[in-house]
Amino acid sequence: MSRQVLFIQGAGDKCKPFGSGKLIAYLQKQLGNNYEVLAPDMPDPEHPQYLAWRDQIEQEHGKLDADALFIGHSLGGSMLLKYLAEGTYQRPIVALFLVSVPYWGKQDWELEYALPDDFASHLPPIRQLFLYHSRFDEVVPFSSLRCYQEQLPQATVRVLDGKEHSFTEGLPLLAQDIKRS
């Protein structure tokens, strides 16, 4: 039986050139038949709203095996973290991988995506937590990674050289970490 990997895409059409689709395809190829990469279409990805995405994430979680792995890319990682911090999902998580995830502030337009200040204390138990971020990411500032490091000191941090955000050519470290989890 293959191990399930739930991948929550970033904002925008995942099939567009800089959408999450190429990273998803890369992982499917690299992980092979031992893994089932589940990448559901998220509601209205061009105009994402937290409540709609939360409901979709919750629906997907209900279909997963206990040892499933979770990946959140860009805004998808923000949505996944916020959902987990709400405390309704209580099962332990084997591994959570967050790739190029923005850390939202408290400005009016960002409130929908912002995490509570104490979000880390509300997360379910996570055995392995990984953060991946390019040093010169042109979409999400590197300072977002630093904010997550402060809140999630137990995380393994993968600082990547370059300016990649969508990882259209793949992310070998992510595939390797998944195989080790």
C-alpha positions as CSV (number, residue, x, y, z in Angstrom):
1,M,0.0,0.0,0.0
2,S,1.3,3.5,-0.9
3,R,1.8,6.2,1.7
4,Q,-0.4,9.3,1.2
5,V,1.0,12.8,0.8
6,L,-1.6,15.6,0.9
7,F,-0.3,18.6,-1.1
8,I,-2.1,21.9,-0.6
9,Q,-1.3,24.2,-3.5
10,G,-0.4,27.9,-3.5
11,A,-2.8,30.6,-4.7
12,G,-3.6,30.7,-8.4
13,D,-4.2,28.1,-11.0
14,K,-1.8,25.2,-10.2
15,C,-1.6,24.4,-14.0
16,K,-0.2,27.8,-14.9
17,P,3.6,28.1,-15.5
18,F,4.4,29.2,-12.0
19,G,1.6,27.4,-10.2
20,S,2.2,24.5,-7.8
21,G,1.5,21.9,-10.6
22,K,5.1,21.4,-11.7
23,L,6.2,20.8,-8.1
24,I,3.4,18.3,-7.6
25,A,4.3,16.5,-10.8
26,Y,8.0,16.4,-9.8
27,L,7.1,14.9,-6.4
28,Q,4.9,12.3,-8.0
29,K,7.7,11.2,-10.3
30,Q,10.5,11.3,-7.6
31,L,8.4,9.5,-4.9
32,G,7.3,6.8,-7.2
33,N,4.7,4.1,-6.6
34,N,5.4,4.0,-2.8
35,Y,3.6,7.3,-2.4
36,E,0.2,8.7,-3.5
37,V,0.5,12.4,-3.9
38,L,-3.0,13.9,-3.4
39,A,-3.3,17.4,-4.7
40,P,-7.0,18.5,-4.6
41,D,-8.1,21.5,-6.6
42,M,-8.7,24.2,-4.1
43,P,-11.8,26.5,-4.3
44,D,-11.4,29.6,-6.5
45,P,-7.6,29.6,-6.3
46,E,-7.3,32.9,-8.2
47,H,-9.3,34.5,-5.3
48,P,-8.7,32.3,-2.3
49,Q,-10.8,32.6,0.8
50,Y,-9.8,31.0,4.0
51,L,-13.1,29.5,5.0
52,A,-13.6,27.8,1.6
53,W,-10.0,26.4,1.7
54,R,-10.4,25.3,5.3
55,D,-13.5,23.4,4.5
56,Q,-11.7,21.7,1.5
57,I,-8.7,20.8,3.7
58,E,-10.9,19.4,6.4
59,Q,-12.7,17.3,3.8
60,E,-9.4,16.0,2.4
61,H,-8.1,15.2,5.9
62,G,-11.1,13.0,6.5
63,K,-10.0,10.7,3.7
64,L,-6.4,10.2,4.9
65,D,-4.6,7.4,6.5
66,A,-3.1,8.0,10.0
67,D,0.4,8.1,8.6
68,A,-0.2,10.6,5.8
69,L,2.2,13.4,5.2
70,F,1.3,17.0,4.7
71,I,2.8,19.6,2.3
72,G,1.7,23.2,2.1
73,H,3.1,25.4,-0.7
74,S,3.1,29.2,-0.5
75,L,-0.4,30.4,0.5
76,G,-1.5,26.7,0.8
77,G,1.0,26.4,3.6
78,S,-0.6,29.4,5.3
79,M,-4.0,28.0,5.0
80,L,-2.9,24.5,6.2
81,L,-1.2,26.0,9.3
82,K,-4.2,28.2,10.1
83,Y,-6.5,25.2,9.9
84,L,-4.2,23.1,12.1
85,A,-3.9,25.9,14.6
86,E,-7.7,26.1,15.0
87,G,-7.4,22.9,17.0
88,T,-10.1,20.9,15.3
89,Y,-7.7,18.4,13.8
90,Q,-6.3,16.5,16.7
91,R,-4.6,13.4,15.2
92,P,-0.8,13.5,15.5
93,I,1.0,14.4,12.2
94,V,3.9,12.3,11.1
95,A,5.5,15.1,9.0
96,L,4.6,18.6,7.8
97,F,6.5,20.2,5.0
98,L,6.1,24.0,4.4
99,V,7.5,25.4,1.2
100,S,7.8,29.1,0.6
101,V,5.1,30.0,3.0
102,P,4.2,33.7,3.7
103,Y,3.9,34.9,7.2
104,W,0.9,37.2,7.2
105,G,0.8,40.3,9.3
106,K,-2.2,42.0,10.9
107,Q,-3.0,44.5,8.2
108,D,-6.7,44.6,7.2
109,W,-6.3,42.7,3.9
110,E,-4.2,40.1,5.5
111,L,-6.4,39.3,8.5
112,E,-8.1,36.4,6.7
113,Y,-4.8,34.5,6.4
114,A,-3.1,35.7,9.6
115,L,-2.3,33.2,12.3
116,P,-3.0,34.0,16.0
117,D,0.2,35.1,17.9
118,D,0.2,31.8,19.8
119,F,-0.7,29.5,16.9
120,A,2.2,27.1,17.6
121,S,0.7,26.2,21.0
122,H,-2.5,25.1,19.3
123,L,-1.0,22.8,16.6
124,P,-1.6,19.0,16.9
125,P,1.5,17.0,17.8
126,I,3.9,17.1,14.7
127,R,6.7,14.5,14.8
128,Q,8.7,16.1,12.0
129,L,8.4,19.7,10.7
130,F,10.3,21.1,7.8
131,L,10.5,24.7,6.4
132,Y,11.9,25.4,2.9
133,H,12.6,28.9,1.6
134,S,14.8,30.4,-1.0
135,R,17.1,33.1,0.3
136,F,16.0,35.5,-2.6
137,D,12.5,34.3,-3.1
138,E,10.9,36.9,-5.4
139,V,7.3,36.2,-4.2
140,V,7.5,35.6,-0.4
141,P,10.2,37.5,1.5
142,F,12.9,35.6,3.3
143,S,11.8,37.3,6.5
144,S,8.7,35.1,6.5
145,L,11.0,32.1,7.2
146,R,12.6,33.9,10.1
147,C,9.1,34.6,11.6
148,Y,8.2,30.9,11.4
149,Q,11.6,29.9,12.9
150,E,10.8,32.0,15.9
151,Q,7.4,30.4,16.4
152,L,8.4,26.8,15.4
153,P,11.9,26.3,16.8
154,Q,11.6,22.5,16.5
155,A,11.5,22.8,12.7
156,T,14.2,21.6,10.5
157,V,15.0,24.6,8.3
158,R,16.2,24.3,4.7
159,V,17.5,27.6,3.4
160,L,17.9,27.4,-0.3
161,D,20.2,29.5,-2.5
162,G,18.6,31.3,-5.4
163,K,15.3,33.0,-5.9
164,E,13.0,30.1,-6.6
165,H,9.4,30.2,-5.2
166,S,7.4,27.7,-7.3
167,F,10.2,25.2,-7.7
168,T,9.2,24.4,-11.3
169,E,12.3,22.3,-11.8
170,G,11.6,20.4,-8.5
171,L,12.9,20.5,-5.0
172,P,15.2,17.5,-4.4
173,L,15.6,18.2,-0.6
174,L,11.8,18.0,-0.2
175,A,11.6,14.6,-2.0
176,Q,14.6,13.3,0.1
177,D,13.0,14.5,3.4
178,I,9.7,12.9,2.5
179,K,11.4,9.5,1.8
180,R,13.1,9.7,5.2
181,S,9.9,10.5,7.1
